[in-house]
Amino acid sequence: MLESDLLYEQGYSVNINTPANSLFYYFDYDERSHNINMEFQHFHDFYEIHILLDSRAAHIIEGNIYALQQYDIVLLRPYRLHKTQYPVGPPHKRLIINFSMPRNIPGLETAYRHMLFPFAEQVPIYRLTGEPRRAVFDPLNAIFTLSHGVSPLNPVLVHSLFQQFLCTLCQQRDRNSYVQDEIGNTIMQKIYSVTAYIHSHYNGELSLDTIAKEFYISPYYLSHQFKSITGFTLTEYIQMTRVRNAQQMLLYTCDKISVIAEQCGFNSFSQFNRVFNKLSGMSPSEFRKQQAASNTASTLLSY
């Protein structure tokens, strides 16, 4: 497949509505370079797709680091902690798509769940070649082309074509050839093993000493390298991961806040309330009320 087969124009964007709306699209065609790598992992309440249009980069998802090649498609469901790392050198072209869509359309609920299933993959990265990749990219190219025109029908057409893109991607699941490769040096791999461990054990006992013992690293060395590689102190990373999971539970369960605090690994409700306020800018009860009132998760924990 030729590079030109995925249409691109640096600095171009397509925007329909805002993240506060139940239907929202933002296509961002631009470049990113190593010197403006995101310092911290972050997440948001809408879906995100990252398509690398240049040679290589890396993506960190839930503490795991993945090597990317040209045209790899990274699929991020809401509230999935992530960041992209670009290598030293010239800026790299990429397409970022942020979107939300209502999924409670009568008669289409099951189909929509299947359409979004690729976002739930354990490794949500697709690598396609040949005809499967062309079929997946065709609707995106159609969106790029029609968006340069002015028509009151454009939002409907973009929505229709984007659903075609998602359906085609889902249909090509068996053609996905992505294989996770080791990336970085030994200590970087070790630190990202630690971050993955935190994501899978956030509701248990986590401390510098216990994690250092688990990974056979001295506490001092772990503390220094963790901050150097991730941008967080170990405590900050643990707290952010726990609050991020608490936000999800506040949004999508009816559990009592005290129960959520315990299930997310906090030793006391007062500690939970203090850390949640610090990272979210409001109390857990205020967060739940605000999201229920707006019917959307517009207040995000991000760095």
C-alpha positions in Angstrom: 0.0 0.0 0.0 1.4 3.4 -0.9 1.9 6.1 1.6 -0.5 8.4 -0.3 -3.3 5.8 0.0 -4.2 7.3 3.4 -4.9 10.9 2.7 -3.2 13.5 4.9 -2.8 17.2 5.1 -0.6 18.6 7.9 -2.5 20.9 10.3 -5.9 19.9 8.9 -8.8 18.9 11.2 -12.4 17.8 11.0 -14.6 18.7 14.0 -18.2 17.8 14.7 -19.6 18.9 18.1 -17.6 18.9 21.4 -16.7 16.2 23.9 -19.7 17.2 26.0 -22.1 16.0 23.2 -23.2 12.4 22.9 -22.1 12.5 19.3 -18.7 14.0 18.8 -15.9 13.7 16.2 -12.4 15.3 16.0 -10.0 14.2 13.2 -6.5 15.7 13.8 -4.0 15.5 10.9 -0.7 16.7 12.2 2.9 16.0 13.2 4.5 15.3 16.6 8.2 15.1 17.5 10.3 13.8 20.3 10.7 17.2 22.0 6.9 17.5 22.6 6.3 14.0 23.8 3.6 13.9 26.5 5.3 14.0 29.8 2.6 11.9 31.5 0.1 9.3 30.6 -3.4 10.5 30.5 -7.0 9.4 29.7 -10.3 10.9 28.7 -14.0 10.0 28.5 -14.2 9.5 24.7 -12.7 7.0 22.4 -9.4 7.7 20.7 -7.7 6.2 17.6 -4.1 6.8 16.8 -2.8 5.9 13.3 0.9 6.3 12.8 1.7 7.6 9.3 5.5 7.5 9.6 8.1 4.9 10.3 8.0 4.2 14.0 6.9 5.3 17.5 5.8 3.7 20.7 2.6 3.7 22.6 2.1 3.1 26.4 -1.2 1.7 27.4 -2.1 0.8 31.0 1.6 0.7 31.8 2.5 -1.6 28.9 4.8 -0.3 26.1 4.1 -1.2 22.5 6.3 -0.6 19.4 4.5 0.9 16.4 5.2 0.7 12.7 3.7 2.8 9.9 -0.1 2.4 9.6 -0.5 0.6 12.9 -3.9 1.5 14.4 -4.1 2.0 18.2 -7.6 1.8 19.7 -8.3 3.4 23.0 -11.5 3.0 24.9 -12.6 5.8 27.3 -10.6 6.0 30.5 -7.7 3.9 29.3 -4.4 5.4 30.5 -2.0 6.0 27.6 0.6 8.2 26.0 2.6 8.2 22.7 6.4 8.4 22.5 8.0 9.6 19.4 11.7 8.9 18.6 14.4 11.5 18.3 14.5 13.0 14.8 12.2 14.7 12.4 8.5 15.1 13.3 6.3 12.1 12.7 2.9 12.3 10.9 -0.1 10.8 12.6 -3.9 10.9 12.5 -5.7 11.2 15.8 -9.4 10.5 15.9 -11.4 11.3 19.0 -15.1 10.4 19.0 -18.2 9.6 21.0 -21.5 8.2 19.7 -24.8 7.2 21.3 -25.1 3.4 21.6 -28.6 3.1 22.8 -30.3 3.3 19.4 -33.3 0.9 19.6 -32.6 -2.3 17.6 -28.9 -1.5 17.2 -27.5 -2.1 20.7 -26.0 -5.5 20.0 -24.5 -4.4 16.6 -22.9 -1.4 18.2 -21.3 -3.6 21.0 -19.8 -5.8 18.3 -18.7 -2.8 16.2 -16.7 -1.4 19.2 -15.3 -4.8 20.3 -11.8 -4.2 18.9 -11.4 -1.5 21.6 -11.7 -4.2 24.3 -8.9 -6.3 22.9 -6.1 -7.1 25.5 -3.7 -5.6 23.0 -5.8 -3.0 21.2 -3.5 -2.5 18.2 -4.2 -3.5 14.6 -1.6 -4.1 11.9 -3.2 -4.7 8.5 -1.7 -5.0 5.1 -2.8 -5.2 1.5 -6.5 -5.4 0.7 -7.7 -5.5 4.4 -5.8 -2.3 5.1 -7.2 -0.6 2.0 -10.8 -1.6 3.0 -10.3 -0.2 6.5 -8.8 3.1 5.2 -11.2 3.7 2.4 -14.0 5.2 4.6 -11.4 7.5 6.3 -10.2 8.7 2.9 -13.9 9.4 2.0 -14.3 11.4 5.2 -11.1 13.4 4.4 -12.4 14.2 0.9 -15.9 15.2 1.7 -14.9 17.3 4.7 -13.1 19.7 2.3 -16.5 20.6 0.9 -19.3 22.6 2.6 -22.6 20.8 2.9 -25.2 20.6 5.7 -25.1 16.8 5.1 -21.5 16.5 6.1 -22.0 15.6 9.8 -24.4 12.8 8.8 -22.0 11.5 6.1 -19.0 11.6 8.4 -21.0 9.6 11.0 -22.1 7.1 8.4 -18.6 6.6 6.9 -17.0 6.4 10.3 -19.4 3.6 11.4 -18.4 1.9 8.1 -14.7 2.2 9.1 -15.4 0.7 12.6 -17.5 -2.2 11.1 -14.8 -3.0 8.5 -12.1 -2.9 11.2 -14.1 -5.3 13.3 -14.6 -7.6 10.3 -10.8 -7.7 9.7 -10.0 -8.8 13.2 -8.7 -12.2 12.0 -6.3 -10.4 9.6 -4.5 -8.5 12.5 -0.8 -9.3 12.4 0.4 -7.1 15.2 3.0 -8.8 17.4 4.3 -7.1 20.5 8.1 -6.5 20.3 10.4 -5.7 23.1 11.3 -2.0 23.1 13.9 0.0 25.0 16.7 -1.2 27.3 16.4 -3.7 30.1 15.6 -1.2 32.8 12.9 0.5 30.7 11.3 -2.9 30.2 11.5 -3.6 33.9 9.9 -0.3 34.8 7.0 -0.8 32.4 6.6 -4.3 33.9 6.2 -2.4 37.2 3.6 -0.1 35.8 1.6 -3.0 34.3 1.8 -4.7 37.7 0.3 -1.6 39.4 -2.6 -1.6 36.9 -3.4 -5.2 37.7 -2.9 -4.9 41.5 -4.1 -1.4 42.2 -6.7 -2.7 44.7 -4.2 -4.4 46.8 -1.2 -3.5 49.0 1.3 -1.4 47.0 4.3 0.4 48.3 7.8 1.1 47.2 9.2 -1.7 49.4 6.7 -4.4 48.4 7.1 -3.6 44.7 10.8 -3.5 44.9 10.8 -6.9 46.6 8.4 -8.3 43.9 10.8 -7.2 41.1 14.1 -7.8 42.9 15.1 -4.2 42.7 16.4 -2.0 45.5 13.8 0.6 46.6 16.2 3.5 45.9 17.0 2.3 42.4 13.3 1.6 41.7 12.2 5.1 42.9 14.9 6.9 40.9 14.4 5.0 37.7 10.6 5.0 37.9 10.5 8.8 38.1 13.1 9.1 35.3 11.2 6.8 32.9 7.5 7.5 33.6 7.6 11.1 34.8 5.7 10.1 38.0 6.9 9.2 41.4 5.8 5.7 42.3 3.3 7.0 44.8 1.8 9.5 42.2 1.4 6.7 39.7 -0.3 4.4 42.2 -2.6 7.2 43.3 -3.5 8.2 39.8 -4.2 4.6 38.8 -6.5 4.1 41.8 -8.4 7.4 41.2 -8.8 6.6 37.6 -10.4 3.3 38.4 -12.5 5.0 41.1 -13.8 7.4 38.5 -14.9 4.6 36.3 -16.8 2.9 39.2 -18.4 6.2 40.2 -19.7 6.6 36.6 -20.7 3.1 35.8 -21.8 1.5 39.1 -24.1 2.3 42.0 -21.7 1.2 44.6 -21.3 3.3 47.8 -18.4 5.7 47.7 -16.9 4.0 50.8 -17.0 0.7 49.0 -15.4 2.1 45.9 -12.6 3.6 48.1 -11.9 0.2 49.6 -12.1 -1.7 46.3 -9.6 0.8 44.7 -7.0 0.1 47.4 -7.3 3.2 49.7 -6.7 2.6 53.4 -9.4 5.0 54.5 -12.2 7.1 53.2 -10.5 10.3 54.3 -7.4 9.3 52.3 -9.5 8.5 49.3 -11.4 11.8 49.5 -8.2 13.8 49.9 -6.4 12.1 46.9 -9.5 12.2 44.7 -9.9 15.9 45.4 -6.3 16.6 44.6 -6.3 14.8 41.3 -9.9 15.4 40.1 -10.5 18.9 41.4 -13.6 17.8 43.3 -14.9 15.3 45.8 -16.0 11.8 44.7 -19.7 12.7 45.5 -19.4 15.9 43.5 -17.8 14.0 40.6 -20.7 11.4 40.5 -23.4 14.1 40.8 -21.9 16.3 38.1 -21.5 13.4 35.6 -25.0 12.2 36.4 -26.4 15.7 35.8 -24.6 16.1 32.5 -24.9 12.5 31.4 -21.4 12.6 30.2 -17.9 12.3 31.8 -16.5 15.7 31.1 -14.2 16.2 34.1 -11.1 14.2 33.5 -8.0 13.2 35.4 -5.2 14.1 33.1 -1.6 15.3 33.1 
